[in-house]
Amino acid sequence: MNKMVEQKMNEMTEVFNSLPNCRIETDEAGRILIVSDNPVPWSDTESTHKIGSITPHKAALGLYIDFPHNYIEIDRLDDIIDPEFTLTYYEPGTKTSTVKSWWRFRSDEKFDSIHLVLRKTELELYDFKRDDWVGLMGEITAVHK
């Protein structure tokens, strides 16, 4: 993992650790998890408190986060997730790029999720401490009160 990925990962984890309804934990496999203070109703996985994960790569950073179905409209997400309109949007089920930054919104009957992968320039310029970004993550994590 390069220095920029590490710096941006620290920025992102600081945001989640500053929110009242979640925290960052590292599991035994070394994965960085976003954990809710309360169990999530759709989870039947290894952690009933896990609502997302942060995945550092050699030169990229990924975020995956879940929230209740129909809690947030995709139209609202676009301006917050991709304020500079530099990310490629991929529909659920389509193959994603291994070189470009991208995001997707997935919705099913149990829960919805945001998946974001930032590489190179987009990662370097992305501001995880923007008020609208922090507000969105606060809203998503607050639903788990």
N, C-alpha and C positions, 0 to 999 in steps of 0.2 A: 504494500500500500504506500503510495507516495505522500509527501508532506501535505499537499493540498487536500487530498482525500481525507487524511487524518484531521486536518484543521476543520473542514466542512462537516465531518462526522461529529466532531466535538461541538460545533455550533448547533447541529441538529439535536444532539443528545442534551445539550444545555436547555434548549427550548422545552423538550419533553419533561426534563427533570424539574423545570420551573413551574409546570402546570400542576394544579392541585389534585387532579384525579388520576394521575398515572405516574409511572417511574420507569427508568431504564434498568434492565437486568441483563446479565450475560448468563446463558444456560451452560450446562456441562459440555456441550459441543462447541462453545465459543460464540454462538449466535447472539446478536444484540437484539433483545426483545423489548417492545413497548408493552408494559403491563398495566392493566387497569386495577384499581383498588377493589373492584367488585367483579364477580364472575360474569362472563358475557353469556347471554342466553343461547347463542347458536354454537358455542364451542363444545366439541366432543373430542378435542385433541389433547395433547400431553399437558397443556396448560389452559385451564378454563379461565385464566385471567389475562392471557395474551391477546392484545388487540392489534399488534403489528410487529414489524421488525425493520431494522436498519441493516443494510448489507453493504459493507465496504468491499470494493474490488481493487485491483491494482491501480486503475486510473478512472474509477467511476464510483458512484455512491447510489445505492438503491433504497427506496422507502416503500413499505407495503403497510397499509393501515385499513382496518375494518371498522364499520359502524352500522347501526341498524338500517334495514331496508327502507328506502324512501325518506331517510332523514335529511339528506342534502341533495338538491337537484344538480345535475351535471352542468347546467348552464351557469350556475353560480361558481362552480369550481374552476372553470376555464381561465377566467381572469386572475384568479389567485394562484393556481398551479403554474400557469404559463403567462406571466404578465408581459413578457417581452415577445411573445409569439415566436419563440425559437425552438420549441420542442415539437416533435412529431407525435400526433395522437394516433394510437392504434386501438381499433375496436377489439373487444374481448374475443379471444380465440384466434386472432391473426398473429402471424410470426413477427416478432419485434426485431429491431435492428441491433446489431452487435457493435456498431460504431457511432451511431447517432444517439442523442439524448431523446427520451420519449416518456410518455405517460399514458395511462389508460384508466378508465372507470369501469368497474365491473359491478353488475347488479344481479342478484338472484332473490328468490323468495325469502331467504333467511337473513342475508346481510349484503351490504354494498362495500366496495373497497376502492381505494386509490393505489395505483402502483406507479411509481415515479423512478426513472433511472437517469441520472445526470452524469455526463461525461465531459471531459476537457473544458472548453470555454464556458459552456453553460454552467458547469459545476463551479468553476472559478468565480463567475459573476452572480451566481444565485445567492440571494439574501434570505437565509432562514430566519432572520430576526425582524423581517418586515412585519409591521402591525397586522396586515391582513392575513399573512401566513400564520403568525402566532395565534391570531384570533380564530382562524379555521381549525388549527390543531387543538386549541382550547375548547372549541365547540364540539369537535369530534370526541375528545376525551371526557368532556363534561357529561355526555350522555351515559357514561358508565358509572355515574354516581350511585 
